[in-house]
Amino acid sequence: MKPTRALTPDRIARFWAKVDRRTDDECWPWVGAINRNGYGIFRVAGAGSSPAQAYRVSYELAGREIPEGYQVDHLCRNRACVNPGHLEAVTHKVNTLRGVGPTAINSAKTHCKRGHEYTPENTYPHPLGRNCR
């Protein structure tokens, strides 16, 4: 079930009251509850319901659908941002490679630690990544 299906006009107003919308082109920080990973959370339904991720609610309130199997990526890299202009539905792979974690860092490398270029002829797959020959 999509979070916006449970949103009444009162809950929508409550949602936007927790957003700092200063300008259209800057981040809109979520000023409500934040989870331990830095993402805003919003209780869509009544008491006792599990919270939704605020950026996903914002994305759907903007009339944008999240296709099955897709994730919403923060283009601004600000996890607390709920500006729909800063959000894009992408696959898990794209979201991971756009990030700043070890997978993204290593996939961007063009040469091994010894200076050899990663080419199809010079590279072989390894369970933990890739190695040069």
Phi, psi and chi 1 to 4 in degrees:
 res  aa     phi    psi   chi1   chi2   chi3   chi4
   1 MET       -  133.9 -179.5  172.6   85.7      -
   2 LYS   -77.1  142.2  -70.5 -172.0  178.7  179.6
   3 PRO   -57.6  -36.4  -22.4   29.4      -      -
   4 THR   -69.4  -19.1   53.6      -      -      -
   5 ARG   -64.4  -29.5  -70.0 -176.5 -176.1  165.6
   6 ALA   -91.4    0.5      -      -      -      -
   7 LEU   -86.0  121.4  -72.2  174.6      -      -
   8 THR   -91.1  166.0   63.5      -      -      -
   9 PRO   -54.9  -36.5  -29.1   36.7      -      -
  10 ASP   -64.9  -41.8  -71.5  -16.1      -      -
  11 ARG   -69.9  -34.8  -72.4 -170.9 -179.4  120.9
  12 ILE   -63.4  -43.9  -67.6  171.0      -      -
  13 ALA   -62.1  -40.6      -      -      -      -
  14 ARG   -64.1  -38.2 -171.6  170.3   55.3   86.4
  15 PHE   -61.1  -53.2  175.0   85.4      -      -
  16 TRP   -67.2  -22.1  -70.9  117.6      -      -
  17 ALA   -68.5  -17.1      -      -      -      -
  18 LYS   -99.8   14.9  -63.8  175.5 -173.4  -68.3
  19 VAL  -120.7  131.7  178.1      -      -      -
  20 ASP   -94.1   95.5 -177.7    3.6      -      -
  21 ARG  -101.4   83.5  -67.7 -173.3  -74.5 -178.4
  22 ARG   -77.5  -47.1  -65.2 -177.9 -170.4  171.7
  23 THR  -140.1  166.7   66.1      -      -      -
  24 ASP   -76.2  -26.3  -70.9  -24.0      -      -
  25 ASP  -103.0   -2.2   59.9  -18.4      -      -
  26 GLU  -103.5  169.9  -67.0 -179.4   12.3      -
  27 CYS   -61.7  145.2  -70.9      -      -      -
  28 TRP  -108.1   95.5  -65.4   -7.7      -      -
  29 PRO   -67.8  140.4   -5.5   12.7      -      -
  30 TRP   -79.3  123.5  178.5 -106.2      -      -
  31 VAL  -104.3    6.0  -63.9      -      -      -
  32 GLY   -88.0 -156.2      -      -      -      -
  33 ALA   -64.4  141.8      -      -      -      -
  34 ILE  -121.4  135.8  -58.1  -74.0      -      -
  35 ASN   -80.0  177.6   70.3   15.5      -      -
  36 ARG   -66.3  -16.2   62.6 -173.9  172.2  102.4
  37 ASN   -94.0    0.9  -65.3  -40.2      -      -
  38 GLY    94.1    4.3      -      -      -      -
  39 TYR   -92.6  140.4  -65.9  100.4      -      -
  40 GLY   -68.9  144.4      -      -      -      -
  41 ILE  -125.0  146.4   54.3  173.8      -      -
  42 PHE  -141.1  129.3  179.5   68.3      -      -
  43 ARG   -82.1  105.6 -165.8  160.5  -52.8  -78.6
  44 VAL   -71.8  -50.1  175.3      -      -      -
  45 ALA   -93.8 -162.9      -      -      -      -
  46 GLY   -74.0 -172.3      -      -      -      -
  47 ALA   -59.0  142.6      -      -      -      -
  48 GLY    91.9  -12.7      -      -      -      -
  49 SER   -81.6  156.8   66.8      -      -      -
  50 SER   -78.6  146.4   58.6      -      -      -
  51 PRO   -74.7  151.5   22.6  -28.2      -      -
  52 ALA  -100.6  159.3      -      -      -      -
  53 GLN   -76.7  125.6  -66.1  168.9  -40.2      -
  54 ALA   -59.6  -38.1      -      -      -      -
  55 TYR   -66.2  -32.8   66.6   92.2      -      -
  56 ARG   -69.4  -39.4  -69.6  177.7   64.9   94.5
  57 VAL   -62.7  -46.0  174.2      -      -      -
  58 SER   -59.3  -44.2  173.7      -      -      -
  59 TYR   -58.8  -44.6 -169.9   83.6      -      -
  60 GLU   -75.6  -33.3  -68.5 -177.8  -16.1      -
  61 LEU   -65.1  -24.6  -75.9  175.1      -      -
  62 ALA   -79.4    3.5      -      -      -      -
  63 GLY    84.0   17.1      -      -      -      -
  64 ARG  -105.4  136.4  -61.3  162.8   82.9 -173.6
  65 GLU   -97.4  143.1 -173.0  175.9  -36.1      -
  66 ILE   -99.0  107.7  -56.7  168.5      -      -
  67 PRO   -60.4  152.4  -19.6   30.6      -      -
  68 GLU   -55.9  131.5 -174.8   70.1   32.4      -
  69 GLY    84.4    1.5      -      -      -      -
  70 TYR  -102.4  160.5  -83.6   55.5      -      -
  71 GLN  -121.3  161.1  -58.6  173.9  -19.0      -
  72 VAL   -99.5  122.4  178.7      -      -      -
  73 ASP  -100.2  137.8 -178.8   26.3      -      -
  74 HIS   -85.8  106.2  -72.5   84.1      -      -
  75 LEU   -65.7  -26.9  -59.8  173.3      -      -
  76 CYS   -83.8   -7.4   58.4      -      -      -
  77 ARG    66.2   12.3  -47.2  -52.8  -31.4  148.5
  78 ASN  -100.0  107.1  177.9   -4.3      -      -
  79 ARG   -63.6  -25.5  -67.0  176.6  176.6 -175.8
  80 ALA   -87.5   -3.2      -      -      -      -
  81 CYS   -76.7  135.7  178.3      -      -      -
  82 VAL  -121.9   17.3  -64.3      -      -      -
  83 ASN   -69.3  115.9 -178.2  -19.1      -      -
  84 PRO   -60.7  -22.7   -1.3    2.0      -      -
  85 GLY   -71.2  -14.4      -      -      -      -
  86 HIS  -101.1    6.2  -68.7 -168.5      -      -
  87 LEU  -118.4  144.3  -55.0  172.3      -      -
  88 GLU  -145.9  135.5 -179.4 -178.1   16.9      -
  89 ALA   -79.2  124.2      -      -      -      -
  90 VAL  -141.0  167.6  -63.0      -      -      -
  91 THR   -72.8  164.3   63.1      -      -      -
  92 HIS   -59.0  -41.5  173.7   72.6      -      -
  93 LYS   -61.0  -48.0  179.9  177.8 -179.6  177.3
  94 VAL   -61.7  -44.1  168.8      -      -      -
  95 ASN   -60.6  -43.0 -164.1   14.9      -      -
  96 THR   -65.1  -45.5  -60.6      -      -      -
  97 LEU   -70.5  -21.9  -66.4  177.9      -      -
  98 ARG   -81.3  -12.0  -76.3 -178.1  177.7  174.6
  99 GLY   -77.3 -166.0      -      -      -      -
 100 VAL  -121.1   13.1  -65.6      -      -      -
 101 GLY   -80.1  178.1      -      -      -      -
 102 PRO   -57.9  -37.3  -18.3   25.6      -      -
 103 THR   -62.8  -45.1  -58.3      -      -      -
 104 ALA   -65.9  -43.0      -      -      -      -
 105 ILE   -62.5  -47.1  -68.1  168.1      -      -
 106 ASN   -70.7  -34.0  -73.5  -33.6      -      -
 107 SER   -69.8  -23.2   71.5      -      -      -
 108 ALA   -81.7  -12.2      -      -      -      -
 109 LYS   -70.4  137.3  -68.3  178.7 -178.9  176.5
 110 THR  -106.3  -12.8   58.2      -      -      -
 111 HIS  -136.8  150.3  -69.0   73.1      -      -
 112 CYS   -75.7  176.2   77.8      -      -      -
 113 LYS   -65.9  -16.5   63.5 -175.7  176.9 -176.4
 114 ARG   -95.2    3.2  -67.4  173.7 -160.6   85.1
 115 GLY    92.5    2.6      -      -      -      -
 116 HIS   -79.6  136.9  -56.0  127.0      -      -
 117 GLU   -73.1  139.9 -174.8  176.1    9.4      -
 118 TYR   -80.8  103.9  -74.2  126.0      -      -
 119 THR  -124.4  161.8   62.7      -      -      -
 120 PRO   -56.3  -35.4  -25.5   33.5      -      -
 121 GLU   -75.6  -26.2  -57.9   78.3   30.7      -
 122 ASN  -106.2    5.5 -171.4   38.6      -      -
 123 THR  -127.3  140.3  -51.8      -      -      -
 124 TYR  -130.0  146.1   66.7   92.1      -      -
 125 PRO   -71.9  149.1   22.3  -28.6      -      -
 126 HIS  -134.2  147.0 -175.5  -87.4      -      -
 127 PRO   -53.7  -27.6  -24.4   31.6      -      -
 128 LEU  -104.2   13.3  -60.3  175.9      -      -
 129 GLY   148.9 -124.7      -      -      -      -
 130 ARG  -145.3  155.3   60.9 -174.5  170.6  177.2
 131 ASN  -134.3  154.9  -73.4  -34.4      -      -
 132 CYS   -90.7  157.1   72.3      -      -      -
 133 ARG   -80.9      -  -64.0 -171.7 -173.0  -83.9
